[in-house]
Amino acid sequence: GEFVNQDSRFWVLHHPAQQLLAVVRALGRRLVAPWEETLCFWVPHFAPKQDELPMALGGRSMGWGAAPSGNELAQVDKVAVVKTEPMAFLGDKEISEGLLYRMVKWFFLKYASIMHDFSTTGMDKLPKVGPALLVGPHTFHSTDILIGPFAAQAQSGRVLRGLVHKGVMIANPYLRSFGLFPGKRDSAIALLRDGNWCACIPGGIEEILHHITDNGDTAYEVYWQSHNGNGTVRKGFAEVALSMGPGFKVYPWFFQNGEEMKYNPLFELWCGLGMDKIYGQFSRCLPQPLEWIAWQFAITLCFCLSLWSLPVPVKVTMHVGDGVEVREGETAAEFRDRVRKALQHLADSKQGRRSRSYTSAIAERLRCLGGQEAIKCE
């Protein structure tokens, strides 16, 4: 059936579970909110159908309601955001001096130094004072998600706020201690306007699967297409950047040999047998909700198999590219395309290939490339 409310926001509810949620929502938003968010994360097929679902800055869209308009983004209430995520607005020193932060930072940077001879370039391009937004690709193993922010803090003293999918934060609330927070647009804008550095990975699970396909033949291709958004290309971070006004810069952020940091024999076997293509073609032929069930199974399988990834001692370098500046009168889609082009150019120029190659990455480690500033692990 159909349900149309009275405030000009239309919801098409074809499933009994959706109809039940609509009734429960009417009984009290405050009481329902925590359960609603959890259900939308695990059962996104029950979410209302829209032309373009709202995108979390760090991952797939699974939320309710239309994406905020430009006017709504421009009028973000910092006080309300602080009440929701108070830890995000702690000072850089207050976060970085926490015992848990210092212990985990020491471990990750020591691991990166020993296992990957980790180094960075381009950190001087980031502003010493004021906000910056970094945007990068998603590796299939996500090991770099904490190494990068810890390395940035070790060199600059500034805590990089990672904007992560809300589902990840629901399952891992302790990540707030390391500067990671739900990637909501209002939170991102409030953090940037407060002068913080923020980082996001727009590709989400779709980019992970894209990098795994064909045994990594497209491992270094930037892929921001949304499965839930009817094939739309994500632009949430671009809308956040535009809300900051002309002159604001977004910085491409890339890990050279990042895909080779881990080796997963199960992924290699699955793709080597061609099962990635077979399963993809099969799932796309299914009607809803079977197609959605197949998609959720692929996500779950990917996560479970990723736990069996083995570390590989390859040389890894974190690169920060030149900032892409917001132009007057530019649309979010236009700005997104410029950032994506800059990020792909950075990856191509530093990596020199778009396919995954463990032999090439290990060879770089053996050659002990110089001329890069090494991080300190104190």
N, C-alpha and C positions, 0 to 999 in steps of 0.2 A: 504494500500500500504506500500511499504518499502522505507525508506530513509537512505542512507549511506553517511556520510560526508567524507571528504578527509583527516582527521587526525587520522585515524585508530580507532576511537571510533564509535561503531555501535549502532544505535538506531532503534528499530523496532516500527514503528508507525502505529498502526492498527485503530486508531480512528481519525475522521476528526479534533477533537479538538487538538490532538497531532500534526497533520500535520500543522494546523494553528499556533500552538505555535512554531514549528520549523521555519516557515517562519518569524514570528515576532522576534524570537531570532536572526535571521540573520540580521535583520534591525538595531539592536543595543542592545547589552547586557546591557549596562548601563541604558537604558530607561526601559527595560523590567523587570529587576531583582526584584524590589519590588512586581510587580504584579505576577510574576512567582512563587515566594515563597509563596504568599498567596494562589494561585490556587493549588499548590502542597500540601499545608496543608489541604485544604478543599476537594480537588478532587485528592487524591493520585492515583486513578485508571488510571488517565491520564499520570502518570509518566512512563518513559521507563521501559520495562521489563528487568530484569537482574537476574543472578544466585543468587546474594545476594545483596540486596539493602543496601545502607549505613545507619548505625544506629546512630542516635543522642545519645549522652551518657545518656540522661535522658529519652528516650522514643522511640517511634516507628519511623521507617524510612519512610520519605516522601519526601526526597530530590531527586535532579537530579544528574545524573552522577555516575561513579563508586566510591567506597570508596577509599580514598587515600592509596597509597602503603606505604610500610615501608620507602622507600627512601623519599617520599614526606613528611611523618610525621617527619622524621629526619631533614628535611630542612625547618621547619616552620619559617616563617619570622615574628618576633615579632612586628616589626614596622607596618606591614600591619594589623596584628591582633589588635594592639592598636588603629589604626585608625577606625577599625570596632566597637570595644567595649572599648572605653577609660575609662569608669567608672570601668571596671573590674580590671584595673591596678592601681587604686588609692590605697594608703596605708591603712592598716587595721585601723589605728587611724582615718584617714580622712573619711572612710566610717562609722565607728562605732560612730563617734561624730556628724554625721548628725542628725538634729532635727527629721526627719521622722523615721530614724532608731531607735533612742533612744525611741521615743514614742511607736512605734509598738513593739519593744523588751520588754519594760516594761509591756505592756498589755499582750503579749503572755506568758512571764515568770510568771507574776502574776496569770494568768489564769491556767497555768500548775501547779503552786504550790498549789493553792486553790483546783482546781478540781481533780488533779491527784497526789498530793503529790510527784511531779516530782523530780527525783534524777538521778545521773549518776554514772557509774563505767568505769574504763579503760581509762579515759582521759589522764592519765599520760603516756600511751603507745605512744601517738602521739609526734612527735618531737617538741621540743620547738622552734627550728630554722630549717628552710628548708621546703621542700614540703612534702605533704602527700595526698593520694587519698583515700577517704572513699566510700565504696559501700554498699548499703543496700537494703532491700525489699520495695515494695510499699504497703502501707495500702490503703484500699478502700476509705478512707475519706480524706487523705492527710493532716490532721491537724498537723502531726508531722514534715512536711517539713520545717516549719519556727521555730517551737519550738526547734528542734535539733541544727540548726546553731546558734540561739540566745543563747542557753545554752552553747554551745562550746565557743562562744565569751565571755560570762560572766565569765567563768572559766579561760580561757587562754589569753584573750585579742586579740586573732587572729580571723579575719573574715573568716568564712568558705564559699568559693565560691560554690554556688549550681549550678550544670550544668543541666539546665532544657530544655525540648523540645522546639524547636523554635516556635512552634505554640502557646504554653502557653505564651511565651514572646511577641509574636505579639499581643495577646489579653490583656496582662497585663505588659506593658513596665515599670510600676512603680516598679516592683519587683527588678529592678537593684539597687534601693536605699537600698535594704536589702542584697545585695551581690549575687543575683541570675542572671544568664546569660545564653544565648543559649548554649546548650551542643554540640558545634562543636569541632571536634577533634583537629584542629589546635589551637583553643582558649584554650582548656584544657592543651595542651602541653606547650603553651606559659605561661600560668598561673603557671603551676607546675615548669617550668624552672625558673620562676621569684621568686620561693620560697614560693608559696602560698599553703594553704590547700584548697582542692577541694572535692566535694562530688557528687555522682550521684546515680540514681536509674534505673538500666538497664531494669527492668521488664516492665515499662510503663503500658498502658491500658490493655494489655494481662494479666499481673500479677494481676491487680485489679479484672478483671473478674474471674480469676482463684481463687482468695481468696473469692469471693462472692458465687461461685458455691456451691451447696449442703449445703446451710445455713452455710457456713464457715468451712466445714469439712477439707478443705485444706488451711485454712487461713494463716498458718505459713510455707507453702512450698515455697521455692525459685523457681520462674518460669520465665525463661528468653527466652522462645521460641517466635519467631516473627511471627505474622500473615501475615505480608507483605513479609517476606523473605522466603516464601515457607517452613516454619517450621524450619528454621535455628535458632540456639541458638546464642544470641547476644554476641559479643566479642569486641565491640568498645572500652570499657574502658581498656580491656586487651592490645589492640594495642597501646593505649596511654601509658600504664604502660611500655610496652616493649620499646617504644621509649625513655623512661627515662634511660634505660640501666640496666644491672644486679645490684642487690642490692637495687633497688627502691622497696618500700613497699606499698601495698594496704591493707587497714584496714577494716575488716568487721564491720558493723555498724547496730545495731538492737535495736528496741524499745520493751521491754517486756510489754505485754498487749496492744501493740499499736493498734491492730485490735479492741479491746474492748473499745477504747476511744469514739467511737460513736455507736449508735444503730439506724438502719434504718428499721422501720416496713414494708416499701414497698419492700425492698430487701428480707426481711424474708418471706413475703407473696408470692412474685414472685417465690422464690426458693422452698418454702414449697409446692407450687402447682405443682412443677416439671417443671415450664415454662422455667427455665434456660436450662435444657437439651433438652426439646422439641424444643425450638427456635434454639439452637445450631445445633441440628441434621437437622432441616429444612433448615437453612441457608447454611450449608455445601453441601446440595444436589442441590442448585441452580446454574445455569450457570452464568458466568460473562456477563454483569456487575451486575446482580441481587444479586449475592453473596456479591459483594462489597457494594451495597446499603444496604443490610441487616446488614452488619458489621458496616457501618456508623450509622445506626439507633440504633444498640446496644450501640455504644459509646455515642451517644447523649442521649439515654434513661438513661444510667448509670449516666451520668453527671447530668441530670435533677433530677433524683431520689435521688442522693447523697446530694442534697441541703436540703432534708428533714431529714437528719441524726440528731439524738438527742444526746447531750453529756451525758456520763456516768461517774460517779465519781470513776474510777478504779485507782489503784496504777500503775504508769508508770515509768519504769526505762530505761534510755538510756545506752546501753552497747557498748563499743568499744573493739573489739577483738584484738588478736595478729596480727601483720602485716604479710602478705604473701609476701615473697620476690621474685622478678624476678630472674630467674636463667639464666645462660649463655646458649645460644642456644635453649631456650625454645620457642615454638610456642605460638601464641595468644590463640589458642583453648586450649592448655594444661594449660596455666596460668589461663585462664577463669575458667576451670574446678576445679582447685585447690582453687581459690577464692570462687567459688560457694559452694564447699564442706566445706570450712572454715566458710562461712556465715551460711549455713544450720546447721553446728555443733554448732555454737554460739547460733542460735535460739532454737535448740533442748535442749541444756544444760541449757539455761536460762528460756525458756518458759515451758519446760517439756511436751508439747503437740503440735500437729500441727493443732488442731481444735480450733475454736473460742468458748470461754466459758465465758459468762458474770458473772455467779455465782462464778467461780474460781477467776476471776480478781477482783471482788468486795470483795471477802473473803480476798484476799491479802491486799487490802486497809484497811480492818477492823483489820487485824492482825498487821498492822503498822510495817512492816519488818524494821529492823534497819541495821546498819553496812554499810550504803551507804552514800557517800558524797552528801549533798543537795546543789542545786545551789542557788546562791544569785540573787535576782531580782532587785538590784540597777540599 
